[in-house]
Amino acid sequence: MKLTRYFVLIIVNLLFAFNVLANTASTNSLPETNNLVMAGEKFITLLGNQIAIGDQAPNFKVVNGTFSPVTLADFTNKTLLISVVPSLDTGVCSLQTKRFNDEVSNFSDEVVMLTISNDLPFAQKRFCKNENVEKVQVLSDAVWRDFGSQYGLLIKDMGLLTRAIIIIDNQGKVSYKELVKNISNHPNYDLALSELNKLTSVTQPQQ
């Protein structure tokens, strides 16, 4: 049994390595943005298409803890808060994820909160178990890097996502976006939650 599991893990890791190589080649043609986010005292380069408030949110494909695909379309008619972090195994990212996990119960079922990082699903599951993160959905962009590319959040030459908060309303439009100016800093939690409260207090349109 242990031997079978060992070979399964080898196959999964090989497939992941192949995807990383393929994605590295595909990111070479993505647009670059150089003056929005800093790491320390230096600007980092973000790859992908920058989105703006009022835009129709681009679809994206990530994976959950079982490597099953999850897309934006899975959250149709929901108000979505996406907390984007570079790596769950760092202090600020951990606190950011736990903060939104604690906030989920303050909103109705019409609100879904996600954390997206480029950590492997194995690492994400371990983090959630150790930190009792059960309410926010933690998803990985490590397989295709599609989310980072579609939203302009992929850090060039690092393979990580930059820290950000994005809110998408129940009509599929971007209503809030914060690119944290320095990747080591916390986002503005209060402002994001205030925007989320505004959206959820608006009367739903008649069908």
Secondary structure, 3 states (H helix, E strand, C coil): CHHHHHHHHHHHHHHHHHHHHHHHHHHHHCCEECCCCEECCEECCEECCCCCCCCECCCCEEECCCCCEEEHHHHCCCEEEEEECCCCCCHHHHHHHHHHHHHHHHCCCCEEEEEEECCCHHHHHHHHHHHCCCCCEEEECCCCCHHHHHHCCEECCCCCECCEEEEECCCCEEEEEEECCECCCCCCHHHHHHHHHHHHHCCCCCC
